[in-house]
Amino acid sequence: MATITYQGLEVLYTRQQIAEKVIEMGARIARDLNDEKLVMVGVLKGAALFLADLARSINVDTTFDFVAVSSYGKGQRSSGAVKLIKDLDEPIEGKNVLIVEDILDTGLTLSYLRKVFLQQKPKTLRIAALLDKPSRRIEKIEADYVGFSIPNLFVIGYGMDYAERYRNLPDICLMAPDHPE
């Protein structure tokens, strides 16, 4: 397969590959819900695009909520500490909840959110991650739905950023260590 580049960045997954995977994930989630209502909780900011596309591929009554957490700051490495910046707007007790995350990396963020959400007694709590980086896992956690499993690469695009840049790229690209800022 020929290497595709965008603004000098190597494309890891094209918008078409992402779209196909998201549709596949949505169909599986809808099947698992068996026509029950769903609350999708997007982890801001990275999961916003993924949540929007995934929601359109889940054919059940769905509402959205968002949380914002921070563990990266403005760099490429996690600080290791998770801080809740924005909490849920609505209670999730007794509801089917799907945490939607762009990338499952160290597991610190999703482990923290799972613990916080389980205290609110949802009917079900599942996790959907577009990307999974199992080689970086610190906390023992797995997503119920995974789009792509990737090696330890720093990726940008389709909502994922470097210092708040590149989120708008339609493809998922590799951030080269020597890429000009």
C-alpha positions in Angstrom: 0.0 0.0 0.0 1.4 3.4 -0.9 2.1 5.9 1.9 -0.4 8.7 1.9 0.7 12.0 3.4 -1.4 15.0 4.5 0.4 18.3 5.2 3.6 16.2 5.4 2.1 13.8 7.9 1.8 10.0 7.2 -1.8 8.8 7.3 -2.4 5.8 9.5 -6.1 5.4 8.8 -8.0 7.2 6.1 -11.4 8.8 6.6 -13.0 5.9 4.6 -11.4 3.3 6.9 -12.5 5.2 10.0 -16.1 5.6 8.6 -16.4 1.8 7.9 -15.1 0.9 11.3 -17.4 3.4 13.1 -20.4 2.0 11.2 -19.4 -1.6 12.2 -18.9 -0.5 15.9 -22.3 1.2 15.9 -24.1 -1.8 14.6 -22.6 -4.0 17.3 -23.5 -1.5 20.0 -27.1 -1.3 18.8 -27.3 -5.1 18.7 -26.0 -5.3 22.3 -28.5 -2.7 23.5 -31.5 -4.7 22.1 -33.5 -1.5 21.5 -32.9 -0.1 25.0 -32.1 3.6 25.4 -28.5 4.8 25.6 -26.6 7.7 27.1 -23.3 8.3 25.2 -20.7 10.2 27.3 -18.0 11.8 25.2 -14.7 12.5 26.7 -13.8 16.0 25.5 -12.2 17.2 23.4 -10.7 14.3 21.5 -13.8 12.1 21.3 -16.2 14.7 19.9 -15.9 13.8 16.3 -15.9 10.0 17.0 -19.0 10.4 19.2 -20.9 12.3 16.5 -20.2 9.7 13.9 -20.7 6.8 16.2 -24.1 8.2 17.4 -25.3 8.4 13.8 -24.5 4.7 13.4 -26.4 3.5 16.5 -30.0 2.9 15.7 -31.5 3.3 19.2 -32.9 6.2 21.3 -29.7 8.0 22.3 -28.8 11.1 24.3 -25.4 12.7 24.8 -23.5 14.1 27.7 -19.8 15.1 28.0 -17.1 15.1 30.5 -13.7 16.8 30.3 -10.6 15.4 31.9 -7.0 16.3 31.7 -4.0 14.0 31.9 -1.8 15.3 29.0 -1.6 19.1 29.3 0.0 20.4 26.1 2.6 17.6 25.5 2.8 14.1 24.1 3.2 12.3 27.4 0.5 11.7 30.1 1.2 13.5 33.4 -0.2 10.4 35.1 -2.7 12.4 37.2 -6.3 12.6 36.0 -8.3 15.7 36.7 -12.0 16.1 36.1 -12.6 19.5 34.5 -16.3 19.1 33.5 -18.7 16.6 35.1 -21.9 15.1 33.7 -24.9 17.4 33.3 -27.5 14.7 34.0 -27.7 11.7 36.4 -26.9 8.3 34.9 -28.4 6.1 37.6 -30.3 3.2 36.1 -29.3 4.1 32.5 -27.3 2.3 29.8 -24.1 4.4 29.6 -21.4 4.2 26.9 -18.2 6.1 27.6 -16.9 7.2 24.2 -13.1 7.9 24.1 -10.8 8.6 21.1 -7.9 6.5 22.4 -7.4 4.0 25.2 -3.7 4.5 26.1 -2.4 4.1 29.7 -5.9 3.4 30.9 -5.7 6.1 33.7 -8.4 8.3 32.3 -10.9 5.5 31.6 -10.2 3.7 34.9 -10.9 7.0 36.7 -14.1 7.6 34.8 -15.3 4.0 35.2 -14.9 4.3 39.0 -16.7 7.7 39.1 -19.5 6.5 36.9 -20.0 3.2 38.7 -20.6 5.1 41.9 -23.7 6.6 40.2 -25.2 3.1 39.6 -25.9 3.0 35.9 -27.8 0.0 34.6 -24.8 -0.9 32.3 -21.5 0.8 31.7 -19.5 0.1 28.6 -16.6 1.7 26.9 -16.0 2.4 23.2 -12.6 3.5 22.1 -11.7 4.3 18.5 -8.1 3.4 19.1 -6.5 1.1 21.6 -2.8 1.2 22.5 -2.4 -1.9 24.7 1.4 -1.7 24.9 1.1 1.5 27.0 -1.5 0.2 29.5 -0.7 1.1 33.2 -4.2 0.4 34.6 -5.9 -2.9 33.8 -8.9 -1.9 31.7 -10.2 -2.9 28.3 -12.8 -1.3 26.1 -16.0 -3.2 25.2 -15.8 -1.8 21.6 -12.5 -1.0 19.8 -12.1 0.4 16.4 -8.3 -0.2 15.8 -5.5 -1.6 17.9 -2.3 0.3 17.3 1.3 0.1 18.5 2.9 2.8 20.6 2.6 5.7 18.1 1.6 9.3 18.7 -1.4 10.0 16.5 -3.3 13.1 15.6 -6.4 14.0 13.5 -10.1 13.0 13.7 -10.3 14.8 17.0 -6.9 13.9 18.4 -4.4 16.7 18.9 -1.0 17.8 19.6 -1.1 21.0 21.7 -4.7 21.5 20.6 -3.7 21.4 16.9 -4.6 18.9 14.1 -8.0 17.9 15.6 -9.7 18.9 12.3 -7.7 16.5 10.1 -10.2 14.0 8.6 -7.7 11.1 8.7 -5.7 9.7 11.6 -2.1 10.6 11.0 1.2 9.8 12.7 2.9 12.7 14.5 6.5 12.5 13.5 8.9 13.4 16.4 10.6 15.9 14.1 7.4 17.5 12.7 7.7 21.3 12.6 5.4 23.0 15.1 
